[in-house]
Amino acid sequence: ATPFNEGDLVVAEAFVDEGPTMKRFRPRAQGRASRINKRTSHITVIVKSTEKKNGGTR
């Protein structure tokens, strides 16, 4: 495990996937119940370190 400097890290990739759905019920009129889906998500962020390049400026 190489220690990274926080200032040298950049986001290489970021994506969101579907997570588990929690199923809940809400009371409705006439004694009925309707289902409510409480959706969740998995957030993935991949970071990489930047190599400092010397002498590339004008």
PDB file of N, H, CA, C and O in Angstrom:
ATOM      1  N   ALA A   1       0.846  -1.187   0.000  1.00  0.00           N
ATOM      2  CA  ALA A   1       0.000   0.000   0.000  1.00  0.00           C
ATOM      3  C   ALA A   1       0.881   1.235   0.000  1.00  0.00           C
ATOM      4  O   ALA A   1       1.537   1.550   0.993  1.00  0.00           O
ATOM      5  N   THR A   2       0.884   1.933  -1.134  1.00  0.00           N
ATOM      6  H   THR A   2       0.350   1.677  -1.940  1.00  0.00           H
ATOM      7  CA  THR A   2       1.680   3.137  -1.261  1.00  0.00           C
ATOM      8  C   THR A   2       0.891   4.322  -0.716  1.00  0.00           C
ATOM      9  O   THR A   2      -0.264   4.516  -1.096  1.00  0.00           O
ATOM     10  N   PRO A   3       1.494   5.122   0.171  1.00  0.00           N
ATOM     11  CA  PRO A   3       0.766   6.289   0.671  1.00  0.00           C
ATOM     12  C   PRO A   3       0.649   7.348  -0.428  1.00  0.00           C
ATOM     13  O   PRO A   3       1.620   7.648  -1.122  1.00  0.00           O
ATOM     14  N   PHE A   4      -0.550   7.906  -0.573  1.00  0.00           N
ATOM     15  H   PHE A   4      -1.340   7.662  -0.009  1.00  0.00           H
ATOM     16  CA  PHE A   4      -0.798   8.917  -1.590  1.00  0.00           C
ATOM     17  C   PHE A   4      -0.958  10.275  -0.943  1.00  0.00           C
ATOM     18  O   PHE A   4      -1.435  10.386   0.186  1.00  0.00           O
ATOM     19  N   ASN A   5      -0.556  11.307  -1.665  1.00  0.00           N
ATOM     20  H   ASN A   5      -0.169  11.217  -2.583  1.00  0.00           H
ATOM     21  CA  ASN A   5      -0.807  12.674  -1.244  1.00  0.00           C
ATOM     22  C   ASN A   5      -2.190  13.068  -1.765  1.00  0.00           C
ATOM     23  O   ASN A   5      -2.469  12.888  -2.950  1.00  0.00           O
ATOM     24  N   GLU A   6      -3.045  13.593  -0.920  1.00  0.00           N
ATOM     25  H   GLU A   6      -2.819  13.739   0.042  1.00  0.00           H
ATOM     26  CA  GLU A   6      -4.418  13.906  -1.324  1.00  0.00           C
ATOM     27  C   GLU A   6      -4.467  14.918  -2.456  1.00  0.00           C
ATOM     28  O   GLU A   6      -5.388  14.883  -3.272  1.00  0.00           O
ATOM     29  N   GLY A   7      -3.498  15.813  -2.522  1.00  0.00           N
ATOM     30  H   GLY A   7      -2.749  15.841  -1.859  1.00  0.00           H
ATOM     31  CA  GLY A   7      -3.482  16.817  -3.578  1.00  0.00           C
ATOM     32  C   GLY A   7      -3.160  16.250  -4.944  1.00  0.00           C
ATOM     33  O   GLY A   7      -3.450  16.885  -5.958  1.00  0.00           O
ATOM     34  N   ASP A   8      -2.565  15.066  -4.993  1.00  0.00           N
ATOM     35  H   ASP A   8      -2.329  14.550  -4.170  1.00  0.00           H
ATOM     36  CA  ASP A   8      -2.177  14.459  -6.269  1.00  0.00           C
ATOM     37  C   ASP A   8      -3.226  13.504  -6.808  1.00  0.00           C
ATOM     38  O   ASP A   8      -3.034  12.944  -7.887  1.00  0.00           O
ATOM     39  N   LEU A   9      -4.329  13.298  -6.098  1.00  0.00           N
ATOM     40  H   LEU A   9      -4.485  13.754  -5.221  1.00  0.00           H
ATOM     41  CA  LEU A   9      -5.349  12.353  -6.549  1.00  0.00           C
ATOM     42  C   LEU A   9      -6.390  13.056  -7.416  1.00  0.00           C
ATOM     43  O   LEU A   9      -6.826  14.166  -7.110  1.00  0.00           O
ATOM     44  N   VAL A  10      -6.778  12.391  -8.502  1.00  0.00           N
ATOM     45  H   VAL A  10      -6.423  11.490  -8.751  1.00  0.00           H
ATOM     46  CA  VAL A  10      -7.845  12.887  -9.364  1.00  0.00           C
ATOM     47  C   VAL A  10      -8.849  11.759  -9.574  1.00  0.00           C
ATOM     48  O   VAL A  10      -8.508  10.584  -9.442  1.00  0.00           O
ATOM     49  N   VAL A  11     -10.081  12.120  -9.900  1.00  0.00           N
ATOM     50  H   VAL A  11     -10.358  13.075 -10.008  1.00  0.00           H
ATOM     51  CA  VAL A  11     -11.122  11.120 -10.148  1.00  0.00           C
ATOM     52  C   VAL A  11     -10.893  10.526 -11.531  1.00  0.00           C
ATOM     53  O   VAL A  11     -10.952  11.232 -12.537  1.00  0.00           O
ATOM     54  N   ALA A  12     -10.633   9.224 -11.573  1.00  0.00           N
ATOM     55  H   ALA A  12     -10.586   8.650 -10.756  1.00  0.00           H
ATOM     56  CA  ALA A  12     -10.418   8.545 -12.845  1.00  0.00           C
ATOM     57  C   ALA A  12     -11.738   8.032 -13.398  1.00  0.00           C
ATOM     58  O   ALA A  12     -11.951   8.035 -14.611  1.00  0.00           O
ATOM     59  N   GLU A  13     -12.620   7.593 -12.519  1.00  0.00           N
ATOM     60  H   GLU A  13     -12.447   7.590 -11.534  1.00  0.00           H
ATOM     61  CA  GLU A  13     -13.869   6.986 -12.950  1.00  0.00           C
ATOM     62  C   GLU A  13     -14.883   7.155 -11.829  1.00  0.00           C
ATOM     63  O   GLU A  13     -14.527   7.081 -10.653  1.00  0.00           O
ATOM     64  N   ALA A  14     -16.136   7.380 -12.182  1.00  0.00           N
ATOM     65  H   ALA A  14     -16.426   7.439 -13.138  1.00  0.00           H
ATOM     66  CA  ALA A  14     -17.210   7.470 -11.195  1.00  0.00           C
ATOM     67  C   ALA A  14     -18.488   6.953 -11.835  1.00  0.00           C
ATOM     68  O   ALA A  14     -18.859   7.376 -12.930  1.00  0.00           O
ATOM     69  N   PHE A  15     -19.162   6.030 -11.143  1.00  0.00           N
ATOM     70  H   PHE A  15     -18.860   5.686 -10.254  1.00  0.00           H
ATOM     71  CA  PHE A  15     -20.416   5.517 -11.670  1.00  0.00           C
ATOM     72  C   PHE A  15     -21.318   5.087 -10.528  1.00  0.00           C
ATOM     73  O   PHE A  15     -20.867   4.864  -9.404  1.00  0.00           O
ATOM     74  N   VAL A  16     -22.607   4.976 -10.842  1.00  0.00           N
ATOM     75  H   VAL A  16     -22.973   5.158 -11.755  1.00  0.00           H
ATOM     76  CA  VAL A  16     -23.621   4.626  -9.851  1.00  0.00           C
ATOM     77  C   VAL A  16     -24.363   3.396 -10.347  1.00  0.00           C
ATOM     78  O   VAL A  16     -24.832   3.357 -11.484  1.00  0.00           O
ATOM     79  N   ASP A  17     -24.465   2.396  -9.486  1.00  0.00           N
ATOM     80  H   ASP A  17     -24.083   2.428  -8.562  1.00  0.00           H
ATOM     81  CA  ASP A  17     -25.206   1.184  -9.797  1.00  0.00           C
ATOM     82  C   ASP A  17     -26.434   1.101  -8.896  1.00  0.00           C
ATOM     83  O   ASP A  17     -26.498   1.740  -7.846  1.00  0.00           O
ATOM     84  N   GLU A  18     -27.389   0.313  -9.321  1.00  0.00           N
ATOM     85  H   GLU A  18     -27.337  -0.207 -10.174  1.00  0.00           H
ATOM     86  CA  GLU A  18     -28.608   0.129  -8.540  1.00  0.00           C
ATOM     87  C   GLU A  18     -28.317  -0.739  -7.324  1.00  0.00           C
ATOM     88  O   GLU A  18     -27.639  -1.761  -7.427  1.00  0.00           O
ATOM     89  N   GLY A  19     -28.834  -0.323  -6.170  1.00  0.00           N
ATOM     90  H   GLY A  19     -29.384   0.507  -6.086  1.00  0.00           H
ATOM     91  CA  GLY A  19     -28.663  -1.086  -4.944  1.00  0.00           C
ATOM     92  C   GLY A  19     -29.937  -1.840  -4.610  1.00  0.00           C
ATOM     93  O   GLY A  19     -30.847  -1.923  -5.435  1.00  0.00           O
ATOM     94  N   PRO A  20     -30.007  -2.385  -3.416  1.00  0.00           N
ATOM     95  CA  PRO A  20     -31.209  -3.107  -3.018  1.00  0.00           C
ATOM     96  C   PRO A  20     -32.405  -2.158  -2.857  1.00  0.00           C
ATOM     97  O   PRO A  20     -32.244  -0.998  -2.478  1.00  0.00           O
ATOM     98  N   THR A  21     -33.585  -2.664  -3.148  1.00  0.00           N
ATOM     99  H   THR A  21     -33.716  -3.607  -3.456  1.00  0.00           H
ATOM    100  CA  THR A  21     -34.812  -1.884  -3.021  1.00  0.00           C
ATOM    101  C   THR A  21     -35.545  -2.318  -1.760  1.00  0.00           C
ATOM    102  O   THR A  21     -35.823  -3.503  -1.571  1.00  0.00           O
ATOM    103  N   MET A  22     -35.856  -1.353  -0.899  1.00  0.00           N
ATOM    104  H   MET A  22     -35.630  -0.391  -1.053  1.00  0.00           H
ATOM    105  CA  MET A  22     -36.628  -1.645   0.303  1.00  0.00           C
ATOM    106  C   MET A  22     -38.102  -1.448  -0.031  1.00  0.00           C
ATOM    107  O   MET A  22     -38.503  -0.375  -0.480  1.00  0.00           O
ATOM    108  N   LYS A  23     -38.893  -2.470   0.187  1.00  0.00           N
ATOM    109  H   LYS A  23     -38.567  -3.341   0.552  1.00  0.00           H
ATOM    110  CA  LYS A  23     -40.310  -2.403  -0.151  1.00  0.00           C
ATOM    111  C   LYS A  23     -41.110  -2.023   1.096  1.00  0.00           C
ATOM    112  O   LYS A  23     -41.038  -2.706   2.117  1.00  0.00           O
ATOM    113  N   ARG A  24     -41.867  -0.935   1.008  1.00  0.00           N
ATOM    114  H   ARG A  24     -41.925  -0.380   0.178  1.00  0.00           H
ATOM    115  CA  ARG A  24     -42.675  -0.442   2.110  1.00  0.00           C
ATOM    116  C   ARG A  24     -44.116  -0.290   1.634  1.00  0.00           C
ATOM    117  O   ARG A  24     -44.378  -0.271   0.431  1.00  0.00           O
ATOM    118  N   PHE A  25     -45.049  -0.182   2.579  1.00  0.00           N
ATOM    119  H   PHE A  25     -44.836  -0.198   3.556  1.00  0.00           H
ATOM    120  CA  PHE A  25     -46.459  -0.029   2.234  1.00  0.00           C
ATOM    121  C   PHE A  25     -46.992   1.266   2.805  1.00  0.00           C
ATOM    122  O   PHE A  25     -46.622   1.666   3.908  1.00  0.00           O
ATOM    123  N   ARG A  26     -47.870   1.926   2.047  1.00  0.00           N
ATOM    124  H   ARG A  26     -48.171   1.600   1.151  1.00  0.00           H
ATOM    125  CA  ARG A  26     -48.508   3.163   2.480  1.00  0.00           C
ATOM    126  C   ARG A  26     -50.015   2.924   2.528  1.00  0.00           C
ATOM    127  O   ARG A  26     -50.593   2.420   1.565  1.00  0.00           O
ATOM    128  N   PRO A  27     -50.646   3.277   3.628  1.00  0.00           N
ATOM    129  CA  PRO A  27     -52.099   3.089   3.713  1.00  0.00           C
ATOM    130  C   PRO A  27     -52.830   3.995   2.727  1.00  0.00           C
ATOM    131  O   PRO A  27     -52.455   5.151   2.532  1.00  0.00           O
ATOM    132  N   ARG A  28     -53.880   3.452   2.108  1.00  0.00           N
ATOM    133  H   ARG A  28     -54.185   2.513   2.266  1.00  0.00           H
ATOM    134  CA  ARG A  28     -54.690   4.189   1.144  1.00  0.00           C
ATOM    135  C   ARG A  28     -56.158   4.153   1.592  1.00  0.00           C
ATOM    136  O   ARG A  28     -56.496   3.591   2.634  1.00  0.00           O
ATOM    137  N   ALA A  29     -56.979   4.744   0.806  1.00  0.00           N
ATOM    138  H   ALA A  29     -56.704   5.200  -0.041  1.00  0.00           H
ATOM    139  CA  ALA A  29     -58.407   4.812   1.135  1.00  0.00           C
ATOM    140  C   ALA A  29     -59.054   3.435   1.050  1.00  0.00           C
ATOM    141  O   ALA A  29     -58.536   2.532   0.393  1.00  0.00           O
ATOM    142  N   GLN A  30     -60.178   3.288   1.715  1.00  0.00           N
ATOM    143  H   GLN A  30     -60.599   4.022   2.248  1.00  0.00           H
ATOM    144  CA  GLN A  30     -60.984   2.063   1.703  1.00  0.00           C
ATOM    145  C   GLN A  30     -60.229   0.861   2.276  1.00  0.00           C
ATOM    146  O   GLN A  30     -60.527  -0.276   1.911  1.00  0.00           O
ATOM    147  N   GLY A  31     -59.262   1.088   3.163  1.00  0.00           N
ATOM    148  H   GLY A  31     -59.019   2.011   3.460  1.00  0.00           H
ATOM    149  CA  GLY A  31     -58.541  -0.015   3.797  1.00  0.00           C
ATOM    150  C   GLY A  31     -57.497  -0.674   2.915  1.00  0.00           C
ATOM    151  O   GLY A  31     -56.937  -1.708   3.279  1.00  0.00           O
ATOM    152  N   ARG A  32     -57.233  -0.092   1.777  1.00  0.00           N
ATOM    153  H   ARG A  32     -57.688   0.748   1.481  1.00  0.00           H
ATOM    154  CA  ARG A  32     -56.233  -0.674   0.885  1.00  0.00           C
ATOM    155  C   ARG A  32     -54.832  -0.217   1.279  1.00  0.00           C
ATOM    156  O   ARG A  32     -54.661   0.689   2.094  1.00  0.00           O
ATOM    157  N   ALA A  33     -53.849  -0.858   0.688  1.00  0.00           N
ATOM    158  H   ALA A  33     -53.988  -1.594   0.025  1.00  0.00           H
ATOM    159  CA  ALA A  33     -52.456  -0.454   0.899  1.00  0.00           C
ATOM    160  C   ALA A  33     -51.755  -0.489  -0.451  1.00  0.00           C
ATOM    161  O   ALA A  33     -52.002  -1.378  -1.266  1.00  0.00           O
ATOM    162  N   SER A  34     -50.883   0.481  -0.679  1.00  0.00           N
ATOM    163  H   SER A  34     -50.683   1.203  -0.017  1.00  0.00           H
ATOM    164  CA  SER A  34     -50.114   0.488  -1.922  1.00  0.00           C
ATOM    165  C   SER A  34     -48.636   0.361  -1.578  1.00  0.00           C
ATOM    166  O   SER A  34     -48.178   0.832  -0.537  1.00  0.00           O
ATOM    167  N   ARG A  35     -47.916  -0.277  -2.464  1.00  0.00           N
ATOM    168  H   ARG A  35     -48.289  -0.660  -3.310  1.00  0.00           H
ATOM    169  CA  ARG A  35     -46.499  -0.530  -2.215  1.00  0.00           C
ATOM    170  C   ARG A  35     -45.666   0.662  -2.659  1.00  0.00           C
ATOM    171  O   ARG A  35     -45.926   1.270  -3.697  1.00  0.00           O
ATOM    172  N   ILE A  36     -44.663   0.983  -1.855  1.00  0.00           N
ATOM    173  H   ILE A  36     -44.452   0.490  -1.012  1.00  0.00           H
ATOM    174  CA  ILE A  36     -43.724   2.047  -2.177  1.00  0.00           C
ATOM    175  C   ILE A  36     -42.341   1.421  -2.214  1.00  0.00           C
ATOM    176  O   ILE A  36     -41.948   0.717  -1.283  1.00  0.00           O
ATOM    177  N   ASN A  37     -41.600   1.674  -3.287  1.00  0.00           N
ATOM    178  H   ASN A  37     -41.919   2.246  -4.043  1.00  0.00           H
ATOM    179  CA  ASN A  37     -40.239   1.162  -3.412  1.00  0.00           C
ATOM    180  C   ASN A  37     -39.267   2.255  -3.011  1.00  0.00           C
ATOM    181  O   ASN A  37     -39.194   3.301  -3.655  1.00  0.00           O
ATOM    182  N   LYS A  38     -38.517   2.006  -1.938  1.00  0.00           N
ATOM    183  H   LYS A  38     -38.577   1.156  -1.415  1.00  0.00           H
ATOM    184  CA  LYS A  38     -37.474   2.939  -1.533  1.00  0.00           C
ATOM    185  C   LYS A  38     -36.174   2.437  -2.147  1.00  0.00           C
ATOM    186  O   LYS A  38     -35.570   1.478  -1.666  1.00  0.00           O
ATOM    187  N   ARG A  39     -35.763   3.099  -3.207  1.00  0.00           N
ATOM    188  H   ARG A  39     -36.254   3.878  -3.597  1.00  0.00           H
ATOM    189  CA  ARG A  39     -34.597   2.648  -3.956  1.00  0.00           C
ATOM    190  C   ARG A  39     -33.310   3.165  -3.321  1.00  0.00           C
ATOM    191  O   ARG A  39     -33.272   4.261  -2.762  1.00  0.00           O
ATOM    192  N   THR A  40     -32.271   2.363  -3.417  1.00  0.00           N
ATOM    193  H   THR A  40     -32.303   1.473  -3.871  1.00  0.00           H
ATOM    194  CA  THR A  40     -30.952   2.764  -2.945  1.00  0.00           C
ATOM    195  C   THR A  40     -29.971   2.607  -4.101  1.00  0.00           C
ATOM    196  O   THR A  40     -30.321   2.068  -5.151  1.00  0.00           O
ATOM    197  N   SER A  41     -28.750   3.077  -3.905  1.00  0.00           N
ATOM    198  H   SER A  41     -28.466   3.514  -3.052  1.00  0.00           H
ATOM    199  CA  SER A  41     -27.756   2.999  -4.968  1.00  0.00           C
ATOM    200  C   SER A  41     -26.377   2.753  -4.379  1.00  0.00           C
ATOM    201  O   SER A  41     -26.103   3.070  -3.222  1.00  0.00           O
ATOM    202  N   HIS A  42     -25.519   2.177  -5.213  1.00  0.00           N
ATOM    203  H   HIS A  42     -25.742   1.919  -6.153  1.00  0.00           H
ATOM    204  CA  HIS A  42     -24.111   1.984  -4.882  1.00  0.00           C
ATOM    205  C   HIS A  42     -23.319   3.008  -5.685  1.00  0.00           C
ATOM    206  O   HIS A  42     -23.397   3.033  -6.913  1.00  0.00           O
ATOM    207  N   ILE A  43     -22.562   3.845  -4.999  1.00  0.00           N
ATOM    208  H   ILE A  43     -22.498   3.824  -4.001  1.00  0.00           H
ATOM    209  CA  ILE A  43     -21.746   4.858  -5.663  1.00  0.00           C
ATOM    210  C   ILE A  43     -20.296   4.393  -5.622  1.00  0.00           C
ATOM    211  O   ILE A  43     -19.764   4.098  -4.552  1.00  0.00           O
ATOM    212  N   THR A  44     -19.658   4.330  -6.787  1.00  0.00           N
ATOM    213  H   THR A  44     -20.090   4.570  -7.656  1.00  0.00           H
ATOM    214  CA  THR A  44     -18.265   3.904  -6.881  1.00  0.00           C
ATOM    215  C   THR A  44     -17.451   5.039  -7.484  1.00  0.00           C
ATOM    216  O   THR A  44     -17.770   5.534  -8.564  1.00  0.00           O
ATOM    217  N   VAL A  45     -16.396   5.450  -6.781  1.00  0.00           N
ATOM    218  H   VAL A  45     -16.136   5.048  -5.904  1.00  0.00           H
ATOM    219  CA  VAL A  45     -15.487   6.481  -7.277  1.00  0.00           C
ATOM    220  C   VAL A  45     -14.085   5.897  -7.268  1.00  0.00           C
ATOM    221  O   VAL A  45     -13.593   5.460  -6.228  1.00  0.00           O
ATOM    222  N   ILE A  46     -13.444   5.891  -8.434  1.00  0.00           N
ATOM    223  H   ILE A  46     -13.844   6.246  -9.278  1.00  0.00           H
ATOM    224  CA  ILE A  46     -12.086   5.366  -8.559  1.00  0.00           C
ATOM    225  C   ILE A  46     -11.155   6.553  -8.765  1.00  0.00           C
ATOM    226  O   ILE A  46     -11.352   7.357  -9.676  1.00  0.00           O
ATOM    227  N   VAL A  47     -10.143   6.655  -7.915  1.00  0.00           N
ATOM    228  H   VAL A  47      -9.983   6.002  -7.175  1.00  0.00           H
ATOM    229  CA  VAL A  47      -9.183   7.754  -8.015  1.00  0.00           C
ATOM    230  C   VAL A  47      -7.832   7.207  -8.444  1.00  0.00           C
ATOM    231  O   VAL A  47      -7.517   6.038  -8.225  1.00  0.00           O
ATOM    232  N   LYS A  48      -7.038   8.080  -9.062  1.00  0.00           N
ATOM    233  H   LYS A  48      -7.294   9.030  -9.240  1.00  0.00           H
ATOM    234  CA  LYS A  48      -5.673   7.709  -9.428  1.00  0.00           C
ATOM    235  C   LYS A  48      -4.773   8.884  -9.105  1.00  0.00           C
ATOM    236  O   LYS A  48      -5.231  10.020  -8.982  1.00  0.00           O
ATOM    237  N   SER A  49      -3.498   8.600  -8.970  1.00  0.00           N
ATOM    238  H   SER A  49      -3.126   7.677  -9.069  1.00  0.00           H
ATOM    239  CA  SER A  49      -2.548   9.664  -8.674  1.00  0.00           C
ATOM    240  C   SER A  49      -2.025  10.237  -9.979  1.00  0.00           C
ATOM    241  O   SER A  49      -1.881   9.523 -10.972  1.00  0.00           O
ATOM    242  N   THR A  50      -1.744  11.530  -9.967  1.00  0.00           N
ATOM    243  H   THR A  50      -1.861  12.110  -9.161  1.00  0.00           H
ATOM    244  CA  THR A  50      -1.200  12.185 -11.151  1.00  0.00           C
ATOM    245  C   THR A  50       0.305  12.261 -11.019  1.00  0.00           C
ATOM    246  O   THR A  50       0.836  12.575  -9.954  1.00  0.00           O
ATOM    247  N   GLU A  51       0.987  11.969 -12.120  1.00  0.00           N
ATOM    248  H   GLU A  51       0.556  11.714 -12.985  1.00  0.00           H
ATOM    249  CA  GLU A  51       2.436  12.116 -12.125  1.00  0.00           C
ATOM    250  C   GLU A  51       2.750  13.549 -12.523  1.00  0.00           C
ATOM    251  O   GLU A  51       2.248  14.042 -13.533  1.00  0.00           O
ATOM    252  N   LYS A  52       3.574  14.214 -11.734  1.00  0.00           N
ATOM    253  H   LYS A  52       3.982  13.814 -10.913  1.00  0.00           H
ATOM    254  CA  LYS A  52       3.944  15.590 -12.036  1.00  0.00           C
ATOM    255  C   LYS A  52       4.949  15.583 -13.181  1.00  0.00           C
ATOM    256  O   LYS A  52       5.976  14.907 -13.115  1.00  0.00           O
ATOM    257  N   LYS A  53       4.640  16.355 -14.247  1.00  0.00           N
ATOM    258  H   LYS A  53       3.806  16.904 -14.301  1.00  0.00           H
ATOM    259  CA  LYS A  53       5.542  16.443 -15.394  1.00  0.00           C
ATOM    260  C   LYS A  53       6.330  17.742 -15.288  1.00  0.00           C
ATOM    261  O   LYS A  53       5.756  18.802 -15.038  1.00  0.00           O
ATOM    262  N   ASN A  54       7.627  17.662 -15.477  1.00  0.00           N
ATOM    263  H   ASN A  54       8.093  16.802 -15.680  1.00  0.00           H
ATOM    264  CA  ASN A  54       8.489  18.836 -15.356  1.00  0.00           C
ATOM    265  C   ASN A  54       8.789  19.408 -16.734  1.00  0.00           C
ATOM    266  O   ASN A  54       9.011  18.657 -17.685  1.00  0.00           O
ATOM    267  N   GLY A  55       8.795  20.755 -16.849  1.00  0.00           N
ATOM    268  H   GLY A  55       8.615  21.364 -16.077  1.00  0.00           H
ATOM    269  CA  GLY A  55       9.221  21.425 -18.068  1.00  0.00           C
ATOM    270  C   GLY A  55       8.206  21.424 -19.183  1.00  0.00           C
ATOM    271  O   GLY A  55       8.588  21.659 -20.329  1.00  0.00           O
ATOM    272  N   GLY A  56       6.968  21.182 -18.928  1.00  0.00           N
ATOM    273  H   GLY A  56       6.658  20.991 -17.997  1.00  0.00           H
ATOM    274  CA  GLY A  56       5.970  21.159 -19.974  1.00  0.00           C
ATOM    275  C   GLY A  56       5.262  22.486 -20.177  1.00  0.00           C
ATOM    276  O   GLY A  56       4.373  22.572 -21.024  1.00  0.00           O
ATOM    277  N   THR A  57       5.625  23.534 -19.424  1.00  0.00           N
ATOM    278  H   THR A  57       6.347  23.464 -18.736  1.00  0.00           H
ATOM    279  CA  THR A  57       4.947  24.823 -19.532  1.00  0.00           C
ATOM    280  C   THR A  57       5.683  25.723 -20.505  1.00  0.00           C
ATOM    281  O   THR A  57       6.866  25.521 -20.778  1.00  0.00           O
ATOM    282  N   ARG A  58       4.971  26.730 -21.034  1.00  0.00           N
ATOM    283  H   ARG A  58       4.010  26.895 -20.812  1.00  0.00           H
ATOM    284  CA  ARG A  58       5.593  27.666 -21.979  1.00  0.00           C
ATOM    285  C   ARG A  58       5.918  28.966 -21.297  1.00  0.00           C
ATOM    286  O   ARG A  58       6.447  29.880 -21.930  1.00  0.00           O
TER     287      ARG A  58
END
